[in-house]
Amino acid sequence: MRHLKLTGLLLATTASLGLATSAMAEVTLSFLHKWPEPENMAYFEPAVAEFEAANPDIKIKMEAVADEPYKDKIRVLMGSNEVPDIFFSWSGEFGKNFARNGRALDITDAVYGSDWKEAFPEAALQPFKYQDRLYGVPINVDAKFMLYNKQIFADNGIDVPQTYGDFFAACQTLKEAGYEPIAFGNQYPWAASHYIGELNAKLVPNDVRLADYELTSEPDTLYTHPGYVLALEEFKKLNDEGCFNRGSNALTHSIARGSFVAGRNPMMYMELVEFTEIGPDTPLGQAGWGFFSLPPIEGGEGEAGLLTGAPDGFMLSAATEHPEEAIKFLKFLTSPEQAQKYVEITGMTSSVNGSVTPDKASEQAIEGLEAIDAATGLALWLDTDMDARSTEVLLAGSQALLNGTDTPEAIMERVRETALAVQKERGNN
């Protein structure tokens, strides 16, 4: 009898230990991204649930923070060594900074050492590389276009501009007809950075611009090309000549977009991922709309075929205790099946090969992707491709330009001084 009791106790103890071991084996991954909107969470929440159901030993603790606050939050987390296992990152300098400072995990072998690499066009992976090593994978690809109200253009005899001169002339015609031609909200000045980045790409030689952004130019030439001042002058001209709506520094981008969609402004510079904001029952949807790339500037020394845009994606913490599980989750999110659901539910343009098809995306989204494919390359978002400190100077300067309290020359001099200081700290030259 005593033997049976001991045996039972032993079995119970073993079972208890097994349960404890099983519980200890459960992994929780922190996941931070920048899409808290209901239409986006309608994809992410079921995706997380589906992954957890297929992987009961892995739990995903997801948090979503909107675009502008995200930049502050992720920098605070990086500084406090509380880096999420999986986190959103813009490509370009924004992501390179995490790699440079040892905060992002090198996933080169995980991607290029498997068939995972077949999921992406190489052009979408390149912006997540630092020193020829890969630190992130893209989930979508985006670009900037000038959208226009077809009815207003037709009523005023305006054709789609083929040159930058045509574009500026169209603005003047619309202004004379009583419109504020371009809806523009610059309360958060990343909106200005997209204009300035586009103009830089048109006016500054590509190799010079990239070397300046990466702070690899010689100190005596860093940000000295005259195209930078010309770009700010052109941006200022759009404001001073009445192409933008009044009070743009007091408006958010979304409020300006609402005015455009309501049919009050004939044009707006918008991202491909925003095309879904134009419903068929809105005034703009009923009037009909199209889009065009900002035309090249005559005499500009930049690369005319570039589009402003970039892939967005995810990185892994270099300090994650569960790299295999984190990679497994990223592979799941970027699988063809999930990418198709992402496109269908969010309306965004996935960077996963073959995921954007006519039955999943709008005609305009397909045309936008074709325009990206036809471009000679992407000029990455300026506010994520320049170093953060120089960017802050430039963005503050953009608002001062609109207010008429600063000059292009003075702003670029401050950008240069800041960039030289950052370059010296990094030891780039």
C-alpha angles and dihedrals in degrees: 000000000000088000091056091049092052091047091051091048091050092050092048092049091049091049090049091051090048092054091048091049090049091050091048090051092062111107125209118201122195112223123190125183140157104241109091094147115120093242090055097041086053084073102035099048095054090041091056091046091050092050093048091049090053092043107037091174092061124069123190118213101199128195127177126198125181122257104266098037089047092069091057095042097051092048091052091049091049091051093049095047090241094122114166116243089240122021140171119251137178113231124246123040093347091065096032089060090061091049093046092052096046096251098117127066119241104239098172095117094043091056105031094035092061142037088270088094089065089069093071139050108242090238089064093051097046096074089058094058127103120187089350093303123113120237104166146023126224125241098182141008124221141180139182125249137172107246120203140192106245094203094053091046091051094046090055097042094246122152125200104282115252097185134033088248089057090050093052091045089053089054091053093048091051092047091053088051089059101262132125090229104209126038107221132171116186103168084117100040097213081094090064091045090064091056093044093045090051091049092047089054090053097045106034124063109256096237092049093048094049093047090051093048090048091045092234095121118108110270094244092056101036109129092345099120109116091228091080093060090043089053091055090046091054091048090050090048092056088057099039093048092053100253092128125059116259120267095023093158089061095051129078120227091248093054090050089048090053090056091051094047089048088060097247096117124044097215144025135178103235142165124251090241089060094061089095089065089074106081122194091242095053119100089252092047090052094045091049126239141214138176142221138187115254103265123243119270115243110252093011114148095212130097107280096202097059122112124204108242146087146201117266121212153140137284133193126232113255086220097052113134091207109049095153093053092044091051089048090056093048091050088052093051091049097044116120091248094053092041091057091050089048091054094044096047103036100029089227123135110250120215091216111112115260096005099112108071133156092257092054103037140038125263090249092052090053090049090049092053090048089053090052090050090049093050119098088233146312126280098212120233105288094222090058099035100055120065111275098246095050089045091056090054092049095046093049087048091054091059091047090052091054090049091049093238100115141037133232091240094052093046094051091048090056091046090052093049091050093046091050090054092050091045091053092048091052093046092230092144 
